[in-house]
């Protein structure tokens, strides 16, 4: 499974690690992914999501349905 948020699509980015002497070496910025089980009351089922910690905060605030609609995701594609 790839390191990608299932809602926002956020994934690993790359950039430079800069030392004190200002030497640059390549590094990766990994996404902080969290596995979370969410209940969908409309469909009366549980869904397991692998989302970033930032999306988890937003999900708690706004709800699953509105987030999926905003990011253009389909609820039927999610598996239990």
mmCIF file of the N, C-alpha and C atoms, coordinates in Angstrom:
data_MODEL
# 
_entry.id   MODEL 
# 
loop_
_atom_site.group_PDB 
_atom_site.id 
_atom_site.type_symbol 
_atom_site.label_atom_id 
_atom_site.label_alt_id 
_atom_site.label_comp_id 
_atom_site.label_asym_id 
_atom_site.label_entity_id 
_atom_site.label_seq_id 
_atom_site.pdbx_PDB_ins_code 
_atom_site.Cartn_x 
_atom_site.Cartn_y 
_atom_site.Cartn_z 
_atom_site.occupancy 
_atom_site.B_iso_or_equiv 
_atom_site.pdbx_formal_charge 
_atom_site.auth_seq_id 
_atom_site.auth_comp_id 
_atom_site.auth_asym_id 
_atom_site.auth_atom_id 
_atom_site.pdbx_PDB_model_num 
ATOM 1   N N  . UNK A 1 1  ? 0.840   -1.179 0.000  1.00 0.00 ? 1  UNK A N  1 
ATOM 2   C CA . UNK A 1 1  ? 0.000   0.000  0.000  1.00 0.00 ? 1  UNK A CA 1 
ATOM 3   C C  . UNK A 1 1  ? 0.888   1.247  0.000  1.00 0.00 ? 1  UNK A C  1 
ATOM 4   N N  . UNK A 1 2  ? 0.579   2.179  -0.866 1.00 0.00 ? 2  UNK A N  1 
ATOM 5   C CA . UNK A 1 2  ? 1.412   3.366  -0.986 1.00 0.00 ? 2  UNK A CA 1 
ATOM 6   C C  . UNK A 1 2  ? 1.176   4.334  0.162  1.00 0.00 ? 2  UNK A C  1 
ATOM 7   N N  . UNK A 1 3  ? 2.153   5.186  0.392  1.00 0.00 ? 3  UNK A N  1 
ATOM 8   C CA . UNK A 1 3  ? 2.046   6.201  1.443  1.00 0.00 ? 3  UNK A CA 1 
ATOM 9   C C  . UNK A 1 3  ? 1.278   7.383  0.891  1.00 0.00 ? 3  UNK A C  1 
ATOM 10  N N  . UNK A 1 4  ? -0.048  7.256  0.896  1.00 0.00 ? 4  UNK A N  1 
ATOM 11  C CA . UNK A 1 4  ? -0.897  8.283  0.336  1.00 0.00 ? 4  UNK A CA 1 
ATOM 12  C C  . UNK A 1 4  ? -2.184  8.377  1.146  1.00 0.00 ? 4  UNK A C  1 
ATOM 13  N N  . UNK A 1 5  ? -2.606  9.608  1.423  1.00 0.00 ? 5  UNK A N  1 
ATOM 14  C CA . UNK A 1 5  ? -3.854  9.836  2.142  1.00 0.00 ? 5  UNK A CA 1 
ATOM 15  C C  . UNK A 1 5  ? -5.013  9.493  1.215  1.00 0.00 ? 5  UNK A C  1 
ATOM 16  N N  . UNK A 1 6  ? -5.985  8.710  1.704  1.00 0.00 ? 6  UNK A N  1 
ATOM 17  C CA . UNK A 1 6  ? -7.086  8.273  0.859  1.00 0.00 ? 6  UNK A CA 1 
ATOM 18  C C  . UNK A 1 6  ? -8.075  9.392  0.553  1.00 0.00 ? 6  UNK A C  1 
ATOM 19  N N  . UNK A 1 7  ? -8.085  10.433 1.325  1.00 0.00 ? 7  UNK A N  1 
ATOM 20  C CA . UNK A 1 7  ? -9.024  11.530 1.078  1.00 0.00 ? 7  UNK A CA 1 
ATOM 21  C C  . UNK A 1 7  ? -8.368  12.645 0.278  1.00 0.00 ? 7  UNK A C  1 
ATOM 22  N N  . UNK A 1 8  ? -7.292  13.203 0.788  1.00 0.00 ? 8  UNK A N  1 
ATOM 23  C CA . UNK A 1 8  ? -6.680  14.368 0.141  1.00 0.00 ? 8  UNK A CA 1 
ATOM 24  C C  . UNK A 1 8  ? -5.696  13.998 -0.966 1.00 0.00 ? 8  UNK A C  1 
ATOM 25  N N  . UNK A 1 9  ? -5.171  12.780 -0.951 1.00 0.00 ? 9  UNK A N  1 
ATOM 26  C CA . UNK A 1 9  ? -4.187  12.377 -1.951 1.00 0.00 ? 9  UNK A CA 1 
ATOM 27  C C  . UNK A 1 9  ? -2.782  12.848 -1.630 1.00 0.00 ? 9  UNK A C  1 
ATOM 28  N N  . UNK A 1 10 ? -2.589  13.406 -0.443 1.00 0.00 ? 10 UNK A N  1 
ATOM 29  C CA . UNK A 1 10 ? -1.264  13.875 -0.032 1.00 0.00 ? 10 UNK A CA 1 
ATOM 30  C C  . UNK A 1 10 ? -0.310  12.683 0.029  1.00 0.00 ? 10 UNK A C  1 
ATOM 31  N N  . UNK A 1 11 ? 0.912   12.870 -0.504 1.00 0.00 ? 11 UNK A N  1 
ATOM 32  C CA . UNK A 1 11 ? 1.872   11.772 -0.548 1.00 0.00 ? 11 UNK A CA 1 
ATOM 33  C C  . UNK A 1 11 ? 3.280   12.262 -0.236 1.00 0.00 ? 11 UNK A C  1 
ATOM 34  N N  . UNK A 1 12 ? 4.241   11.348 -0.254 1.00 0.00 ? 12 UNK A N  1 
ATOM 35  C CA . UNK A 1 12 ? 5.621   11.669 0.068  1.00 0.00 ? 12 UNK A CA 1 
ATOM 36  C C  . UNK A 1 12 ? 6.171   12.724 -0.896 1.00 0.00 ? 12 UNK A C  1 
ATOM 37  N N  . UNK A 1 13 ? 6.800   13.746 -0.320 1.00 0.00 ? 13 UNK A N  1 
ATOM 38  C CA . UNK A 1 13 ? 7.437   14.797 -1.123 1.00 0.00 ? 13 UNK A CA 1 
ATOM 39  C C  . UNK A 1 13 ? 8.939   14.720 -0.911 1.00 0.00 ? 13 UNK A C  1 
ATOM 40  N N  . UNK A 1 14 ? 9.704   15.315 -1.810 1.00 0.00 ? 14 UNK A N  1 
ATOM 41  C CA . UNK A 1 14 ? 11.159  15.291 -1.649 1.00 0.00 ? 14 UNK A CA 1 
ATOM 42  C C  . UNK A 1 14 ? 11.691  16.711 -1.638 1.00 0.00 ? 14 UNK A C  1 
ATOM 43  N N  . UNK A 1 15 ? 12.848  16.844 -1.037 1.00 0.00 ? 15 UNK A N  1 
ATOM 44  C CA . UNK A 1 15 ? 13.464  18.151 -0.932 1.00 0.00 ? 15 UNK A CA 1 
ATOM 45  C C  . UNK A 1 15 ? 14.900  18.007 -0.453 1.00 0.00 ? 15 UNK A C  1 
ATOM 46  N N  . UNK A 1 16 ? 15.425  19.063 0.106  1.00 0.00 ? 16 UNK A N  1 
ATOM 47  C CA . UNK A 1 16 ? 16.801  19.053 0.573  1.00 0.00 ? 16 UNK A CA 1 
ATOM 48  C C  . UNK A 1 16 ? 16.880  19.120 2.087  1.00 0.00 ? 16 UNK A C  1 
ATOM 49  N N  . UNK A 1 17 ? 17.847  18.391 2.635  1.00 0.00 ? 17 UNK A N  1 
ATOM 50  C CA . UNK A 1 17 ? 18.209  18.518 4.034  1.00 0.00 ? 17 UNK A CA 1 
ATOM 51  C C  . UNK A 1 17 ? 19.425  19.440 4.054  1.00 0.00 ? 17 UNK A C  1 
ATOM 52  N N  . UNK A 1 18 ? 19.343  20.537 4.780  1.00 0.00 ? 18 UNK A N  1 
ATOM 53  C CA . UNK A 1 18 ? 20.410  21.535 4.748  1.00 0.00 ? 18 UNK A CA 1 
ATOM 54  C C  . UNK A 1 18 ? 21.155  21.529 6.074  1.00 0.00 ? 18 UNK A C  1 
ATOM 55  N N  . UNK A 1 19 ? 22.477  21.314 6.013  1.00 0.00 ? 19 UNK A N  1 
ATOM 56  C CA . UNK A 1 19 ? 23.301  21.251 7.219  1.00 0.00 ? 19 UNK A CA 1 
ATOM 57  C C  . UNK A 1 19 ? 23.670  22.657 7.685  1.00 0.00 ? 19 UNK A C  1 
ATOM 58  N N  . UNK A 1 20 ? 24.366  22.721 8.789  1.00 0.00 ? 20 UNK A N  1 
ATOM 59  C CA . UNK A 1 20 ? 24.812  24.001 9.336  1.00 0.00 ? 20 UNK A CA 1 
ATOM 60  C C  . UNK A 1 20 ? 25.749  24.726 8.365  1.00 0.00 ? 20 UNK A C  1 
ATOM 61  N N  . UNK A 1 21 ? 26.571  23.947 7.642  1.00 0.00 ? 21 UNK A N  1 
ATOM 62  C CA . UNK A 1 21 ? 27.488  24.540 6.666  1.00 0.00 ? 21 UNK A CA 1 
ATOM 63  C C  . UNK A 1 21 ? 26.797  24.803 5.322  1.00 0.00 ? 21 UNK A C  1 
ATOM 64  N N  . UNK A 1 22 ? 25.494  24.582 5.284  1.00 0.00 ? 22 UNK A N  1 
ATOM 65  C CA . UNK A 1 22 ? 24.629  24.829 4.129  1.00 0.00 ? 22 UNK A CA 1 
ATOM 66  C C  . UNK A 1 22 ? 24.858  23.858 2.971  1.00 0.00 ? 22 UNK A C  1 
ATOM 67  N N  . UNK A 1 23 ? 25.340  22.650 3.288  1.00 0.00 ? 23 UNK A N  1 
ATOM 68  C CA . UNK A 1 23 ? 25.423  21.590 2.285  1.00 0.00 ? 23 UNK A CA 1 
ATOM 69  C C  . UNK A 1 23 ? 24.034  20.994 2.121  1.00 0.00 ? 23 UNK A C  1 
ATOM 70  N N  . UNK A 1 24 ? 23.678  20.625 0.913  1.00 0.00 ? 24 UNK A N  1 
ATOM 71  C CA . UNK A 1 24 ? 22.339  20.095 0.641  1.00 0.00 ? 24 UNK A CA 1 
ATOM 72  C C  . UNK A 1 24 ? 22.416  18.624 0.240  1.00 0.00 ? 24 UNK A C  1 
ATOM 73  N N  . UNK A 1 25 ? 21.607  17.803 0.903  1.00 0.00 ? 25 UNK A N  1 
ATOM 74  C CA . UNK A 1 25 ? 21.461  16.406 0.517  1.00 0.00 ? 25 UNK A CA 1 
ATOM 75  C C  . UNK A 1 25 ? 19.974  16.121 0.380  1.00 0.00 ? 25 UNK A C  1 
ATOM 76  N N  . UNK A 1 26 ? 19.637  15.235 -0.548 1.00 0.00 ? 26 UNK A N  1 
ATOM 77  C CA . UNK A 1 26 ? 18.237  14.951 -0.813 1.00 0.00 ? 26 UNK A CA 1 
ATOM 78  C C  . UNK A 1 26 ? 17.612  14.161 0.349  1.00 0.00 ? 26 UNK A C  1 
ATOM 79  N N  . UNK A 1 27 ? 16.356  14.444 0.632  1.00 0.00 ? 27 UNK A N  1 
ATOM 80  C CA . UNK A 1 27 ? 15.623  13.735 1.679  1.00 0.00 ? 27 UNK A CA 1 
ATOM 81  C C  . UNK A 1 27 ? 14.157  13.634 1.284  1.00 0.00 ? 27 UNK A C  1 
ATOM 82  N N  . UNK A 1 28 ? 13.398  12.859 2.060  1.00 0.00 ? 28 UNK A N  1 
ATOM 83  C CA . UNK A 1 28 ? 11.967  12.686 1.801  1.00 0.00 ? 28 UNK A CA 1 
ATOM 84  C C  . UNK A 1 28 ? 11.166  13.227 2.970  1.00 0.00 ? 28 UNK A C  1 
ATOM 85  N N  . UNK A 1 29 ? 10.063  13.888 2.636  1.00 0.00 ? 29 UNK A N  1 
ATOM 86  C CA . UNK A 1 29 ? 9.109   14.343 3.636  1.00 0.00 ? 29 UNK A CA 1 
ATOM 87  C C  . UNK A 1 29 ? 7.935   13.384 3.589  1.00 0.00 ? 29 UNK A C  1 
ATOM 88  N N  . UNK A 1 30 ? 7.864   12.486 4.587  1.00 0.00 ? 30 UNK A N  1 
ATOM 89  C CA . UNK A 1 30 ? 6.820   11.472 4.599  1.00 0.00 ? 30 UNK A CA 1 
ATOM 90  C C  . UNK A 1 30 ? 5.543   12.003 5.234  1.00 0.00 ? 30 UNK A C  1 
ATOM 91  N N  . UNK A 1 31 ? 4.409   11.510 4.783  1.00 0.00 ? 31 UNK A N  1 
ATOM 92  C CA . UNK A 1 31 ? 3.110   11.905 5.297  1.00 0.00 ? 31 UNK A CA 1 
ATOM 93  C C  . UNK A 1 31 ? 2.846   11.163 6.598  1.00 0.00 ? 31 UNK A C  1 
ATOM 94  N N  . UNK A 1 32 ? 2.289   11.852 7.577  1.00 0.00 ? 32 UNK A N  1 
ATOM 95  C CA . UNK A 1 32 ? 1.948   11.249 8.854  1.00 0.00 ? 32 UNK A CA 1 
ATOM 96  C C  . UNK A 1 32 ? 0.598   10.554 8.713  1.00 0.00 ? 32 UNK A C  1 
ATOM 97  N N  . UNK A 1 33 ? 0.619   9.265  8.346  1.00 0.00 ? 33 UNK A N  1 
ATOM 98  C CA . UNK A 1 33 ? -0.612  8.523  8.085  1.00 0.00 ? 33 UNK A CA 1 
ATOM 99  C C  . UNK A 1 33 ? -1.128  7.815  9.331  1.00 0.00 ? 33 UNK A C  1 
ATOM 100 N N  . UNK A 1 34 ? -2.452  7.786  9.452  1.00 0.00 ? 34 UNK A N  1 
ATOM 101 C CA . UNK A 1 34 ? -3.127  7.163  10.589 1.00 0.00 ? 34 UNK A CA 1 
ATOM 102 C C  . UNK A 1 34 ? -4.223  6.262  10.038 1.00 0.00 ? 34 UNK A C  1 
ATOM 103 N N  . UNK A 1 35 ? -4.346  5.047  10.580 1.00 0.00 ? 35 UNK A N  1 
ATOM 104 C CA . UNK A 1 35 ? -5.453  4.168  10.211 1.00 0.00 ? 35 UNK A CA 1 
ATOM 105 C C  . UNK A 1 35 ? -6.625  4.452  11.131 1.00 0.00 ? 35 UNK A C  1 
ATOM 106 N N  . UNK A 1 36 ? -7.799  4.648  10.558 1.00 0.00 ? 36 UNK A N  1 
ATOM 107 C CA . UNK A 1 36 ? -8.966  5.043  11.349 1.00 0.00 ? 36 UNK A CA 1 
ATOM 108 C C  . UNK A 1 36 ? -10.202 4.354  10.799 1.00 0.00 ? 36 UNK A C  1 
ATOM 109 N N  . UNK A 1 37 ? -11.034 3.822  11.700 1.00 0.00 ? 37 UNK A N  1 
ATOM 110 C CA . UNK A 1 37 ? -12.311 3.241  11.319 1.00 0.00 ? 37 UNK A CA 1 
ATOM 111 C C  . UNK A 1 37 ? -13.389 4.289  11.519 1.00 0.00 ? 37 UNK A C  1 
ATOM 112 N N  . UNK A 1 38 ? -14.169 4.564  10.476 1.00 0.00 ? 38 UNK A N  1 
ATOM 113 C CA . UNK A 1 38 ? -15.182 5.616  10.507 1.00 0.00 ? 38 UNK A CA 1 
ATOM 114 C C  . UNK A 1 38 ? -16.531 4.998  10.190 1.00 0.00 ? 38 UNK A C  1 
ATOM 115 N N  . UNK A 1 39 ? -17.568 5.430  10.899 1.00 0.00 ? 39 UNK A N  1 
ATOM 116 C CA . UNK A 1 39 ? -18.913 4.930  10.663 1.00 0.00 ? 39 UNK A CA 1 
ATOM 117 C C  . UNK A 1 39 ? -19.656 5.865  9.723  1.00 0.00 ? 39 UNK A C  1 
ATOM 118 N N  . UNK A 1 40 ? -20.278 5.291  8.687  1.00 0.00 ? 40 UNK A N  1 
ATOM 119 C CA . UNK A 1 40 ? -21.102 6.057  7.757  1.00 0.00 ? 40 UNK A CA 1 
ATOM 120 C C  . UNK A 1 40 ? -22.570 5.793  8.093  1.00 0.00 ? 40 UNK A C  1 
ATOM 121 N N  . UNK A 1 41 ? -23.250 6.739  8.760  1.00 0.00 ? 41 UNK A N  1 
ATOM 122 C CA . UNK A 1 41 ? -24.624 6.488  9.197  1.00 0.00 ? 41 UNK A CA 1 
ATOM 123 C C  . UNK A 1 41 ? -25.611 6.335  8.051  1.00 0.00 ? 41 UNK A C  1 
ATOM 124 N N  . UNK A 1 42 ? -25.391 7.003  6.919  1.00 0.00 ? 42 UNK A N  1 
ATOM 125 C CA . UNK A 1 42 ? -26.309 6.894  5.775  1.00 0.00 ? 42 UNK A CA 1 
ATOM 126 C C  . UNK A 1 42 ? -26.339 5.482  5.207  1.00 0.00 ? 42 UNK A C  1 
ATOM 127 N N  . UNK A 1 43 ? -25.164 4.848  5.153  1.00 0.00 ? 43 UNK A N  1 
ATOM 128 C CA . UNK A 1 43 ? -25.050 3.506  4.576  1.00 0.00 ? 43 UNK A CA 1 
ATOM 129 C C  . UNK A 1 43 ? -25.025 2.416  5.642  1.00 0.00 ? 43 UNK A C  1 
ATOM 130 N N  . UNK A 1 44 ? -25.028 2.814  6.916  1.00 0.00 ? 44 UNK A N  1 
ATOM 131 C CA . UNK A 1 44 ? -25.043 1.895  8.052  1.00 0.00 ? 44 UNK A CA 1 
ATOM 132 C C  . UNK A 1 44 ? -23.883 0.889  7.981  1.00 0.00 ? 44 UNK A C  1 
ATOM 133 N N  . UNK A 1 45 ? -22.660 1.410  7.762  1.00 0.00 ? 45 UNK A N  1 
ATOM 134 C CA . UNK A 1 45 ? -21.490 0.542  7.689  1.00 0.00 ? 45 UNK A CA 1 
ATOM 135 C C  . UNK A 1 45 ? -20.250 1.275  8.181  1.00 0.00 ? 45 UNK A C  1 
ATOM 136 N N  . UNK A 1 46 ? -19.236 0.473  8.547  1.00 0.00 ? 46 UNK A N  1 
ATOM 137 C CA . UNK A 1 46 ? -17.945 1.006  8.969  1.00 0.00 ? 46 UNK A CA 1 
ATOM 138 C C  . UNK A 1 46 ? -17.003 0.986  7.788  1.00 0.00 ? 46 UNK A C  1 
ATOM 139 N N  . UNK A 1 47 ? -16.114 1.971  7.718  1.00 0.00 ? 47 UNK A N  1 
ATOM 140 C CA . UNK A 1 47 ? -15.118 2.060  6.656  1.00 0.00 ? 47 UNK A CA 1 
ATOM 141 C C  . UNK A 1 47 ? -13.758 2.296  7.302  1.00 0.00 ? 47 UNK A C  1 
ATOM 142 N N  . UNK A 1 48 ? -12.746 1.593  6.810  1.00 0.00 ? 48 UNK A N  1 
ATOM 143 C CA . UNK A 1 48 ? -11.388 1.761  7.311  1.00 0.00 ? 48 UNK A CA 1 
ATOM 144 C C  . UNK A 1 48 ? -10.651 2.718  6.374  1.00 0.00 ? 48 UNK A C  1 
ATOM 145 N N  . UNK A 1 49 ? -10.155 3.818  6.929  1.00 0.00 ? 49 UNK A N  1 
ATOM 146 C CA . UNK A 1 49 ? -9.454  4.825  6.143  1.00 0.00 ? 49 UNK A CA 1 
ATOM 147 C C  . UNK A 1 49 ? -7.994  4.910  6.569  1.00 0.00 ? 49 UNK A C  1 
ATOM 148 N N  . UNK A 1 50 ? -7.121  5.212  5.624  1.00 0.00 ? 50 UNK A N  1 
ATOM 149 C CA . UNK A 1 50 ? -5.719  5.501  5.917  1.00 0.00 ? 50 UNK A CA 1 
ATOM 150 C C  . UNK A 1 50 ? -5.500  6.950  5.501  1.00 0.00 ? 50 UNK A C  1 
ATOM 151 N N  . UNK A 1 51 ? -5.567  7.841  6.488  1.00 0.00 ? 51 UNK A N  1 
ATOM 152 C CA . UNK A 1 51 ? -5.555  9.266  6.187  1.00 0.00 ? 51 UNK A CA 1 
ATOM 153 C C  . UNK A 1 51 ? -4.450  9.971  6.962  1.00 0.00 ? 51 UNK A C  1 
ATOM 154 N N  . UNK A 1 52 ? -4.107  11.159 6.514  1.00 0.00 ? 52 UNK A N  1 
ATOM 155 C CA . UNK A 1 52 ? -3.074  11.940 7.197  1.00 0.00 ? 52 UNK A CA 1 
ATOM 156 C C  . UNK A 1 52 ? -3.642  12.498 8.501  1.00 0.00 ? 52 UNK A C  1 
ATOM 157 N N  . UNK A 1 53 ? -2.773  12.814 9.427  1.00 0.00 ? 53 UNK A N  1 
ATOM 158 C CA . UNK A 1 53 ? -3.201  13.335 10.728 1.00 0.00 ? 53 UNK A CA 1 
ATOM 159 C C  . UNK A 1 53 ? -3.942  14.660 10.561 1.00 0.00 ? 53 UNK A C  1 
ATOM 160 N N  . UNK A 1 54 ? -3.541  15.439 9.599  1.00 0.00 ? 54 UNK A N  1 
ATOM 161 C CA . UNK A 1 54 ? -4.208  16.711 9.316  1.00 0.00 ? 54 UNK A CA 1 
ATOM 162 C C  . UNK A 1 54 ? -5.644  16.472 8.856  1.00 0.00 ? 54 UNK A C  1 
ATOM 163 N N  . UNK A 1 55 ? -5.839  15.475 7.979  1.00 0.00 ? 55 UNK A N  1 
ATOM 164 C CA . UNK A 1 55 ? -7.188  15.140 7.503  1.00 0.00 ? 55 UNK A CA 1 
ATOM 165 C C  . UNK A 1 55 ? -8.039  14.562 8.626  1.00 0.00 ? 55 UNK A C  1 
ATOM 166 N N  . UNK A 1 56 ? -7.410  13.873 9.575  1.00 0.00 ? 56 UNK A N  1 
ATOM 167 C CA . UNK A 1 56 ? -8.151  13.324 10.705 1.00 0.00 ? 56 UNK A CA 1 
ATOM 168 C C  . UNK A 1 56 ? -8.756  14.445 11.539 1.00 0.00 ? 56 UNK A C  1 
ATOM 169 N N  . UNK A 1 57 ? -8.004  15.510 11.751 1.00 0.00 ? 57 UNK A N  1 
ATOM 170 C CA . UNK A 1 57 ? -8.519  16.668 12.483 1.00 0.00 ? 57 UNK A CA 1 
ATOM 171 C C  . UNK A 1 57 ? -9.688  17.294 11.733 1.00 0.00 ? 57 UNK A C  1 
ATOM 172 N N  . UNK A 1 58 ? -9.539  17.433 10.422 1.00 0.00 ? 58 UNK A N  1 
ATOM 173 C CA . UNK A 1 58 ? -10.588 18.027 9.602  1.00 0.00 ? 58 UNK A CA 1 
ATOM 174 C C  . UNK A 1 58 ? -11.804 17.128 9.561  1.00 0.00 ? 58 UNK A C  1 
ATOM 175 N N  . UNK A 1 59 ? -11.582 15.804 9.512  1.00 0.00 ? 59 UNK A N  1 
ATOM 176 C CA . UNK A 1 59 ? -12.677 14.837 9.490  1.00 0.00 ? 59 UNK A CA 1 
ATOM 177 C C  . UNK A 1 59 ? -13.501 14.937 10.772 1.00 0.00 ? 59 UNK A C  1 
ATOM 178 N N  . UNK A 1 60 ? -12.835 15.076 11.906 1.00 0.00 ? 60 UNK A N  1 
ATOM 179 C CA . UNK A 1 60 ? -13.543 15.215 13.173 1.00 0.00 ? 60 UNK A CA 1 
ATOM 180 C C  . UNK A 1 60 ? -14.354 16.502 13.224 1.00 0.00 ? 60 UNK A C  1 
ATOM 181 N N  . UNK A 1 61 ? -13.861 17.513 12.543 1.00 0.00 ? 61 UNK A N  1 
ATOM 182 C CA . UNK A 1 61 ? -14.512 18.818 12.560 1.00 0.00 ? 61 UNK A CA 1 
ATOM 183 C C  . UNK A 1 61 ? -15.697 18.897 11.591 1.00 0.00 ? 61 UNK A C  1 
ATOM 184 N N  . UNK A 1 62 ? -15.519 18.381 10.362 1.00 0.00 ? 62 UNK A N  1 
ATOM 185 C CA . UNK A 1 62 ? -16.509 18.577 9.308  1.00 0.00 ? 62 UNK A CA 1 
ATOM 186 C C  . UNK A 1 62 ? -17.330 17.354 8.955  1.00 0.00 ? 62 UNK A C  1 
ATOM 187 N N  . UNK A 1 63 ? -16.796 16.151 9.198  1.00 0.00 ? 63 UNK A N  1 
ATOM 188 C CA . UNK A 1 63 ? -17.516 14.938 8.837  1.00 0.00 ? 63 UNK A CA 1 
ATOM 189 C C  . UNK A 1 63 ? -16.989 14.322 7.551  1.00 0.00 ? 63 UNK A C  1 
ATOM 190 N N  . UNK A 1 64 ? -17.254 13.032 7.403  1.00 0.00 ? 64 UNK A N  1 
ATOM 191 C CA . UNK A 1 64 ? -16.716 12.267 6.283  1.00 0.00 ? 64 UNK A CA 1 
ATOM 192 C C  . UNK A 1 64 ? -17.347 12.700 4.961  1.00 0.00 ? 64 UNK A C  1 
ATOM 193 N N  . UNK A 1 65 ? -18.654 12.825 4.964  1.00 0.00 ? 65 UNK A N  1 
ATOM 194 C CA . UNK A 1 65 ? -19.370 13.083 3.720  1.00 0.00 ? 65 UNK A CA 1 
ATOM 195 C C  . UNK A 1 65 ? -18.944 14.395 3.060  1.00 0.00 ? 65 UNK A C  1 
ATOM 196 N N  . UNK A 1 66 ? -18.850 15.456 3.849  1.00 0.00 ? 66 UNK A N  1 
ATOM 197 C CA . UNK A 1 66 ? -18.486 16.748 3.275  1.00 0.00 ? 66 UNK A CA 1 
ATOM 198 C C  . UNK A 1 66 ? -17.032 16.762 2.801  1.00 0.00 ? 66 UNK A C  1 
ATOM 199 N N  . UNK A 1 67 ? -16.148 16.047 3.506  1.00 0.00 ? 67 UNK A N  1 
ATOM 200 C CA . UNK A 1 67 ? -14.747 15.970 3.081  1.00 0.00 ? 67 UNK A CA 1 
ATOM 201 C C  . UNK A 1 67 ? -14.606 15.227 1.763  1.00 0.00 ? 67 UNK A C  1 
ATOM 202 N N  . UNK A 1 68 ? -15.290 14.112 1.634  1.00 0.00 ? 68 UNK A N  1 
ATOM 203 C CA . UNK A 1 68 ? -15.215 13.324 0.413  1.00 0.00 ? 68 UNK A CA 1 
ATOM 204 C C  . UNK A 1 68 ? -15.752 14.127 -0.770 1.00 0.00 ? 68 UNK A C  1 
ATOM 205 N N  . UNK A 1 69 ? -16.806 14.891 -0.530 1.00 0.00 ? 69 UNK A N  1 
ATOM 206 C CA . UNK A 1 69 ? -17.388 15.716 -1.585 1.00 0.00 ? 69 UNK A CA 1 
ATOM 207 C C  . UNK A 1 69 ? -16.418 16.829 -1.998 1.00 0.00 ? 69 UNK A C  1 
ATOM 208 N N  . UNK A 1 70 ? -15.766 17.457 -1.025 1.00 0.00 ? 70 UNK A N  1 
ATOM 209 C CA . UNK A 1 70 ? -14.839 18.551 -1.302 1.00 0.00 ? 70 UNK A CA 1 
ATOM 210 C C  . UNK A 1 70 ? -13.637 18.085 -2.122 1.00 0.00 ? 70 UNK A C  1 
ATOM 211 N N  . UNK A 1 71 ? -13.107 16.899 -1.809 1.00 0.00 ? 71 UNK A N  1 
ATOM 212 C CA . UNK A 1 71 ? -11.920 16.389 -2.482 1.00 0.00 ? 71 UNK A CA 1 
ATOM 213 C C  . UNK A 1 71 ? -12.256 15.506 -3.684 1.00 0.00 ? 71 UNK A C  1 
ATOM 214 N N  . UNK A 1 72 ? -13.535 15.405 -4.035 1.00 0.00 ? 72 UNK A N  1 
ATOM 215 C CA . UNK A 1 72 ? -13.931 14.677 -5.231 1.00 0.00 ? 72 UNK A CA 1 
ATOM 216 C C  . UNK A 1 72 ? -13.793 13.174 -5.135 1.00 0.00 ? 72 UNK A C  1 
ATOM 217 N N  . UNK A 1 73 ? -13.884 12.634 -3.936 1.00 0.00 ? 73 UNK A N  1 
ATOM 218 C CA . UNK A 1 73 ? -13.783 11.192 -3.739 1.00 0.00 ? 73 UNK A CA 1 
ATOM 219 C C  . UNK A 1 73 ? -15.173 10.574 -3.690 1.00 0.00 ? 73 UNK A C  1 
ATOM 220 N N  . UNK A 1 74 ? -15.263 9.282  -3.985 1.00 0.00 ? 74 UNK A N  1 
ATOM 221 C CA . UNK A 1 74 ? -16.536 8.577  -3.998 1.00 0.00 ? 74 UNK A CA 1 
ATOM 222 C C  . UNK A 1 74 ? -16.628 7.647  -2.790 1.00 0.00 ? 74 UNK A C  1 
ATOM 223 N N  . UNK A 1 75 ? -17.716 7.740  -2.038 1.00 0.00 ? 75 UNK A N  1 
ATOM 224 C CA . UNK A 1 75 ? -17.888 6.913  -0.835 1.00 0.00 ? 75 UNK A CA 1 
ATOM 225 C C  . UNK A 1 75 ? -18.022 5.429  -1.184 1.00 0.00 ? 75 UNK A C  1 
ATOM 226 N N  . UNK A 1 76 ? -18.549 5.114  -2.358 1.00 0.00 ? 76 UNK A N  1 
ATOM 227 C CA . UNK A 1 76 ? -18.768 3.709  -2.717 1.00 0.00 ? 76 UNK A CA 1 
ATOM 228 C C  . UNK A 1 76 ? -17.453 2.969  -2.976 1.00 0.00 ? 76 UNK A C  1 
ATOM 229 N N  . UNK A 1 77 ? -16.370 3.703  -3.257 1.00 0.00 ? 77 UNK A N  1 
ATOM 230 C CA . UNK A 1 77 ? -15.079 3.069  -3.507 1.00 0.00 ? 77 UNK A CA 1 
ATOM 231 C C  . UNK A 1 77 ? -14.397 2.583  -2.227 1.00 0.00 ? 77 UNK A C  1 
ATOM 232 N N  . UNK A 1 78 ? -14.823 3.114  -1.093 1.00 0.00 ? 78 UNK A N  1 
ATOM 233 C CA . UNK A 1 78 ? -14.193 2.746  0.172  1.00 0.00 ? 78 UNK A CA 1 
ATOM 234 C C  . UNK A 1 78 ? -14.650 1.359  0.598  1.00 0.00 ? 78 UNK A C  1 
ATOM 235 N N  . UNK A 1 79 ? -13.697 0.560  1.066  1.00 0.00 ? 79 UNK A N  1 
ATOM 236 C CA . UNK A 1 79 ? -14.017 -0.798 1.509  1.00 0.00 ? 79 UNK A CA 1 
ATOM 237 C C  . UNK A 1 79 ? -14.076 -0.870 3.029  1.00 0.00 ? 79 UNK A C  1 
ATOM 238 N N  . UNK A 1 80 ? -14.693 -1.898 3.524  1.00 0.00 ? 80 UNK A N  1 
ATOM 239 C CA . UNK A 1 80 ? -14.859 -2.082 4.962  1.00 0.00 ? 80 UNK A CA 1 
ATOM 240 C C  . UNK A 1 80 ? -13.644 -2.567 5.613  1.00 0.00 ? 80 UNK A C  1 
# 
